[in-house]
Amino acid sequence: MKRIKQYIDQANLSRFRTYFQILAFVVIVYGGYLGINIGDKTPAFACPYSPGSSGTCYLVAVQHGLHLEWSSLFGFRGLALLTGLGTFVLFFVVFNKAWCGFVCPFGTLQDWITKLRKFFGFRFSRYDEASFKKLKIIKYVFLVLLILIPLAMSNSFFGLPKVSDDMSAPFCQICPGRTIAPLLVGDTSEIFVDFTNKTTMVMSVLGLIFTALFFVGSFFKKRFFCFFCPMSALQYMFSKVGVLRLTKNGDNCTRCGNCSRVCDMGIASIADDIVSTNAVVDDCMMCFKCVEACPEPDCLDVKVFKGNIFSSTSEGFFKRYGESELADQSKK
Amino acid sequence: MVRTKHIFTLICLLMVSNSLHGQPIWLSNRIPADAERSIKPAGMHHLASESKGRGKVKIVQWLMQGERVEDAAYFVQDSTTIEALVFAPSGKKVEHKLDSLNQRTILSFSNPEEGFYNEYVVIKKVSGDTLYYAIAKGELLNHSCRNGHAHVREMMPYKVYPQSIPFEIVRKRMVHEDFHYFVSSGEEISYSILLNGEPANGILTKLSTEKGWINSRRTDDSGEVSFQFLQDYFTPWQEINNREEYTYVLFAKTTIPEIGVFEGLPYNYIKYTASISDAYRPAKTFYQSMFWSIIVLLLTTIGTILAVYYYRSRRNRPFKEIIFDEAN
């Protein structure tokens, strides 16, 4: 067992992650054509607007499910909502936030765009600490709005008129997934500006702007869209009950900062926080690059319940990063 | 006076019998202006529904007669044998009610399941040596996005019931059709005419719309017929309603030699007339533009790239030495 653990700790998890991402991408984006159906409580972006999609992201169910009057919300329909949420949580807890890092097809797409940037030799961008703190709030704003707007369509808040039905599934209307997922199967039907009325015009234009920002932003900033993703915010609420965990032992940390430097999301607390044992924050996508880059034994651990399945080790660090350094030197 | 009364009765009888001979029947989802206030369009597909409280909803459909949809009359129930059949998406028969109310014939039933409900109203009458067999069909889709989309693909294929309904029309599904699909003006829609469950060729069909245009075709060798819906929505931009629905009905008729007895009356032929009613909406191309979407995408992409370039170039300003001239 010790040898197996040693082998795993020294393995190239990033390469495994790449293959896993490819598999998940094919299953989610094209699985519908193969009769695969993963349901409509998926904790990743499986877009139902795409004919090839094998599932539906849970945000769609939230938006449609909350299009209810108050009396129904506190009745059987409310119970159905809770059941849906329970199903989502059951799905989610298996992989925890690794749904973002390993499964989400739009995360995978952003990683491929990052590889393209590296190929062309462009420098990537990072947020400074002040911008990071301000911008991370946006995903919570999106989450709150996608909950409140459907409720406001069926109910009057503070005597105000109900929101128009044209705002149905408001996040789906602006989500880049809605335009990109059908494009991946050759369907251009979601690329449009809807001139029916001002509301539909604004929402469709916003959707297109976010689509363009998705591509350009992902080119210059790693995992650009994940920073603003309301699914990430929703997942974080249940992250503490996840089976898969990322823990940090602050006593073993030497504050080298490798973990923060390799983090695609630019999370500084993974390096700065030596007090908390739970290293997962709301922006974390559990790609475990930090564990791979940590040179200190058992400083960062990936756990399933209480059992370590992947730990940071000196041997693993030098095997993964030493090889690449030697390769770079030999190229020079 | 007596003669006039007899003539009047004869005309009424002729009108009733004419309702089967020349006036086909079809089911309408359009709520009459004087209907009960509790009947309202509900759900994504705007089915005429009556709420019975506690989440119980009944679908209500009106039986019409007449080939011209825009001025069809409500069917008034008389002594003619009339029956209704409603099948749930699972294929089970659904309890229904066929009422005569306010000079109208109304079919109502509950629809708790997700998927396509097949409703049929059948009128049979022997006249001369022919059994007139009229079938009005509606294929009503019950769907709420709240219930998810897990089984949509499985529920998409149409269902037929040849043992109960010997002659019927089915609308063939589009390639990527799902529960959010609506027939739109400008589209080509295909139908299959089935006689005893098998495709029937050479059947005369007629498409009639609420807007007044009518087209006739015969089915091909595979029992199929296609109609191109006209682009007939030309509303000013300020008045566009992308959820506006217009009723259309497809009729089909055929006569086959068959000997039998119905209600004690012998017949040598059966004349089938079938209809399927639905609604179509304005074409998306009327109010959606891909051209402008590409403009928005390009402008945003170019603008963002320029913004990033400008931001980075500001940070990369070359070093400029400041030289102090002590003399001045």
Chai-1 contact restraints between the chains, C-beta under 6 A:
chainA,res_idxA,chainB,res_idxB,connection_type,confidence,min_distance_angstrom,max_distance_angstrom,comment,restraint_id
A,G39,B,A150,contact,1.0,0.0,6.0,A-B,restraint_1
A,D40,B,G148,contact,1.0,0.0,6.0,A-B,restraint_2
A,D40,B,H149,contact,1.0,0.0,6.0,A-B,restraint_3
A,D40,B,A150,contact,1.0,0.0,6.0,A-B,restraint_4
A,P48,B,H149,contact,1.0,0.0,6.0,A-B,restraint_5
A,P51,B,H176,contact,1.0,0.0,6.0,A-B,restraint_6
A,T56,B,H149,contact,1.0,0.0,6.0,A-B,restraint_7
A,H64,B,C145,contact,1.0,0.0,6.0,A-B,restraint_8
A,H64,B,R146,contact,1.0,0.0,6.0,A-B,restraint_9
A,G65,B,R146,contact,1.0,0.0,6.0,A-B,restraint_10
A,I191,B,M290,contact,1.0,0.0,6.0,A-B,restraint_11
A,I191,B,S293,contact,1.0,0.0,6.0,A-B,restraint_12
A,F192,B,Q288,contact,1.0,0.0,6.0,A-B,restraint_13
A,F192,B,M290,contact,1.0,0.0,6.0,A-B,restraint_14
A,F192,B,S293,contact,1.0,0.0,6.0,A-B,restraint_15
A,V193,B,S289,contact,1.0,0.0,6.0,A-B,restraint_16
A,V193,B,W292,contact,1.0,0.0,6.0,A-B,restraint_17
A,V193,B,S293,contact,1.0,0.0,6.0,A-B,restraint_18
A,D194,B,Q288,contact,1.0,0.0,6.0,A-B,restraint_19
A,F195,B,Y287,contact,1.0,0.0,6.0,A-B,restraint_20
A,T196,B,I240,contact,1.0,0.0,6.0,A-B,restraint_21
A,T196,B,N242,contact,1.0,0.0,6.0,A-B,restraint_22
A,T196,B,Y287,contact,1.0,0.0,6.0,A-B,restraint_23
A,V205,B,V296,contact,1.0,0.0,6.0,A-B,restraint_24
A,L208,B,S293,contact,1.0,0.0,6.0,A-B,restraint_25
A,L208,B,V296,contact,1.0,0.0,6.0,A-B,restraint_26
A,L208,B,L297,contact,1.0,0.0,6.0,A-B,restraint_27
A,I209,B,T300,contact,1.0,0.0,6.0,A-B,restraint_28
A,A212,B,L297,contact,1.0,0.0,6.0,A-B,restraint_29
A,A212,B,T300,contact,1.0,0.0,6.0,A-B,restraint_30
A,A212,B,T301,contact,1.0,0.0,6.0,A-B,restraint_31
A,V216,B,T301,contact,1.0,0.0,6.0,A-B,restraint_32
A,V216,B,T304,contact,1.0,0.0,6.0,A-B,restraint_33
A,V216,B,I305,contact,1.0,0.0,6.0,A-B,restraint_34
A,F220,B,V308,contact,1.0,0.0,6.0,A-B,restraint_35
